[in-house]
Amino acid sequence: DPDLETLYYFLEEAPEGMSINPLTGGIAWQIGEDQDGINEVAVRGSDGRCGEDIQRFKINVTYLPVIHSFSSDPCSAYNKDGSITLTWSTERAERVSIDNGIGLVPLSGIITVESSEDEVVYTLTAENG
């Protein structure tokens, strides 16, 4: 403020759960499950007299993918002369893959693969972007 008056801050536009400290302008936000994407914010600063301004900005929230479960049956992922069943569940992923020659798989699913002669470690990867 050019007159060195105390400034106060207010949220003119904000997503649910966002708050502002009226003395410092510090913003806090506990992001909810359904707030991904573009969230618009407008902060007004005022000296309580004639000095006032509004700053507008956007916050883009992108959730990371979540792997809820990944298991094999038998649990050792080894079944000499038999097969192995892999089961997985993910959320908010665009792509899911399993290594060791399996490749891209559905976001959640079950597949059966033939067991190799040696124990194999399978890694599930969930990605966005």
VOPARO-698130 format. One record per residue: residue in one letter; z, x, y of N, C-alpha, C in turn. Coordinates in steps of 0.001 Angstrom, whole numbers, padded with zeros to 6 digits, always signed. Layout:
BEGIN
AZXYZXYZXY/...
***
This chain:
BEGIN
D+000000+000848-001174+000000+000000+000000+000000+000899+001244/P-000927+000708+002164-000987+001570+003353+000249+001461+004233/D+000947+000318+004178+002155+000134+004995+003424+000567+004259/L+003254+001143+003059+004361+001592+002211+005326+000461+001847/E+004792-000754+001746+005608-001881+001322+005655-001920-000203/T+006692-002504-000747+006838-002620-002194+005742-003524-002748/L+005129-003056-003824+004091-003856-004484+004694-004597-005673/Y+004186-005791-005910+004571-006608-007049+003306-006931-007839/Y+003439-006980-009160+002281-007159-010039+002412-008453-010830/F+001254-009133-010993+001208-010412-011697-000024-010441-012591/L+000089-011092-013721-001065-011310-014587-001746-012606-014162/E-002935-012496-013631-003722-013668-013246-004439-014246-014458/E-004874-013378-015347-005555-013774-016579-005136-012783-017650/A-004729-013298-018809-004256-012402-019862-004282-013119-021205/P-004487-012375-022291-004401-012988-023622-002950-013348-023944/E-002799-014249-024882-001468-014672-025316-000661-013464-025788/G+000599-013428-025404+001494-012353-025826+001544-011168-024885/M+000701-011141-023841+000693-010024-022897+001680-010310-021766/S+002385-009268-021324+003316-009407-020205+003164-008196-019284/I+003671-008329-018073+003587-007246-017098+004942-007090-016420/N+005324-005852-016161+006530-005577-015390+006164-005760-013921/P+006780-006720-013219+006364-007011-011847+006639-005872-010860/L+007512-004952-011204+007830-003851-010292+007006-002595-010547/T+006675-002335-011814+005942-001104-012143+004466-001352-012462/G+004129-002579-012852+002760-002878-013279+002495-002503-014724/G+003517-002022-015426+003355-001662-016836+003068-002897-017675/I+002052-002805-018533+001637-003933-019355+002067-003706-020795/A+002597-004756-021424+002948-004725-022848+002209-005876-023521/W+001777-005627-024775+001046-006668-025493+001270-006512-026977/Q+001789-007549-027597+001886-007617-029047+000656-008394-029509/I-000313-007697-030069-001593-008301-030425-001433-009168-031661/G-001949-010391-031581-001878-011327-032694-003040-011154-033648/E-002924-011762-034815-003935-011671-035869-005301-012192-035441/D-005336-013169-034533-006597-013811-034163-007128-013344-032810/Q-006715-012177-032340-007120-011721-031013-008114-010565-031055/D-008826-010426-032166-009831-009374-032214-011012-009773-031334/G-011759-008773-030895-012876-009013-029988-012489-008679-028558/I-013253-009212-027614-013055-008915-026194-011968-009816-025616/N-010972-009205-024972-009894-009922-024295-009926-009555-022817/E-010037-010548-021947-010145-010302-020514-008770-010351-019858/V-008573-009422-018898-007300-009306-018196-007589-009190-016703/A-006763-009837-015881-006830-009693-014427-005411-009485-013917/V-005190-008366-013212-003880-008027-012661-003971-008113-011135/R-003054-008856-010560-002996-008956-009096-001816-008144-008602/G-002080-007281-007627-001037-006531-006952-000881-007081-005547/S+000362-007293-005130+000606-007894-003815+001831-007252-003180/D+001771-007096-001842+002946-006602-001127+003801-007750-000594/G+003437-008989-000937+004189-010152-000507+003841-010599+000899/R+002912-009905+001504+002488-010277+002861+000976-010455+002824/C+000250-009604+003496-001216-009745+003566-001962-008832+002604/G-001302-007818+002096-001976-006868+001216-002021-007364-000217/E-003236-007481-000744-003386-008004-002100-004708-007520-002681/D-004725-007289-003989-005957-006909-004674-005847-007343-006130/I-007001-007544-006749-007047-007911-008167-007908-006894-008907/Q-007398-006412-010020-008137-005507-010896-008428-006250-012188/R-009716-006315-012559-010128-006984-013791-010606-005939-014793/F-010269-006147-016065-010752-005258-017120-010776-006006-018437/K-011446-005415-019409-011569-006010-020744-011003-005046-021775/I-010369-005610-022777-009834-004830-023898-010528-005318-025155/N-011175-004394-025872-011847-004738-027121-010938-004359-028288/V-010490-005355-029035-009597-005127-030174-010421-005140-031451/T-010335-004059-032205-010999-003958-033497-009939-003649-034544/Y-009808-004526-035505-008824-004307-036563-009374-003361-037616/L-008515-002512-038132-008890-001634-039234-008911-002436-040534/P-009764-002033-041465-009761-002738-042745-008449-002501-043495/V-008100-003460-044335-006869-003384-045115-007237-003462-046592/I-006721-002538-047386-006859-002609-048841-005558-003201-049363/H-005635-004431-049878-004432-005093-050392-004059-004565-051767/S-005071-004319-052607-004756-003842-053951-005961-003121-054539/F-005688-002201-055441-006709-001512-056222-006042-001062-057504/S-006505-001576-058639-005862-001239-059906-006899-001076-061010/S-006460-000433-062086-007326-000273-063257-006559-000726-064489/D-007331-001184-065487-006751-001587-066759-007588-000947-067861/P-007070-000028-068637-005687+000421-068630-005354+001203-067346/C-004064+001296-067056-003624+001869-065784-003996+003343-065633/S-004246+004043-066709-004618+005458-066620-006086+005647-066251/A-006859+004556-066211-008319+004616-065990-008986+005477-067053/Y-008405+005458-068261-008980+006196-069388-008799+005342-070637/N-009893+005132-071350-009864+004330-072563-010948+004882-073488/K-010592+005882-074267-011558+006566-075117-012359+005552-075937/D-013684+005688-075834-014628+004823-076537-014496+003341-076148/G-013919+003072-074988-013758+001682-074548-014204+001529-073105/S-013709+000508-072467-014076+000255-071075-012828+000188-070198/I-013066+000256-068886-012009+000199-067887-012361-000944-066935/T-011384-001751-066590-011593-002818-065617-010935-002413-064303/L-011722-002392-063223-011219-002087-061886-011153-003388-061094/T-010032-003616-060430-009804-004833-059644-009340-004423-058256/W-009886-005070-057198-009497-004712-055835-009580-005918-054919/S-008884-005810-053788-008888-006853-052769-008760-006180-051406/T-009662-006528-050474-009610-005966-049130-009699-007090-048098/E-009427-006748-046858-009516-007693-045749-010052-006955-044525/R-010870-007622-043726-011433-007103-042476-012291-005858-042672/A-012893-005698-043828-013771-004554-044080-015229-005008-044001/E-016090-004120-043525-017527-004402-043521-018199-003855-044769/R-017685-002734-045271-018235-002098-046469-017093-001609-047342/V-017278-001759-048659-016307-001245-049621-017079-000499-050691/S-016585+000668-051054-017250+001441-052104-016210+002070-053026/I-016667+002371-054233-015856+003088-055212-016665+004307-055624/D-016011+005455-055645-016713+006713-055951-016988+006864-057443/N-017399+008043-057842-017718+008398-059228-018839+007543-059810/G-019902+007379-059000-021116+006738-059480-021154+005226-059389/I-020105+004591-058856-020118+003134-058766-020826+002672-057494/G-020466+003221-056336-021147+002895-055086-020594+001667-054388/L-021463+000973-053598-021042-000200-052834-020669-001351-053762/V-019583-002024-053415-019080-003158-054199-018729-004293-053240/P-018511-005516-053742-018083-006615-052872-016737-006295-052207/L-016386-007046-051151-015135-006800-050422-013913-006971-051310/S-013988-007849-052271-012942-008014-053283-013659-008301-054594/G-013100-007829-055696-013797-008100-056946-013194-007435-058160/I-013930-007573-059255-013558-007003-060550-014834-006485-061192/I-014795-005254-061689-015922-004730-062459-015379-004015-063688/T-016230-003934-064694-015881-003210-065910-016853-002058-066058/V-016306-000864-066277-017127+000334-066465-016750+000982-067790/E-017715+001691-068351-017437+002414-069596-016569+003630-069299/S-015606+003868-070141-014721+005021-069977-015476+006302-070315/S-015193+007355-069553-015810+008648-069861-014955+009359-070901/E-015422+010523-071314-014662+011281-072319-013404+011889-071722/D-013382+012046-070408-012214+012602-069716-011649+011552-068762/E-010402+011759-068359-009808+010858-067374-010564+010986-066051/V-010736+009869-065365-011442+009837-064092-010535+009189-063056/V-010532+009758-061855-009806+009155-060737-010831+008404-059894/Y-010611+007116-059681-011495+006304-058848-010840+006102-057488/T-011630+006241-056420-011147+006046-055067-011899+004887-054433/L-011156+003913-053904-011725+002777-053199-011696+003096-051703/T-012823+002919-051017-012903+003166-049577-013370+001881-048888/A-012607+001435-047886-012967+000272-047071-013245+000763-045656/E-014399+000350-045088-014811+000869-043785-015307-000231-042853/N-015272+000065-041578-015886-000727-040522-016730+000206-039671/G-017740-000374-039030-018536+000398-038064-019636+001199-038649/
***
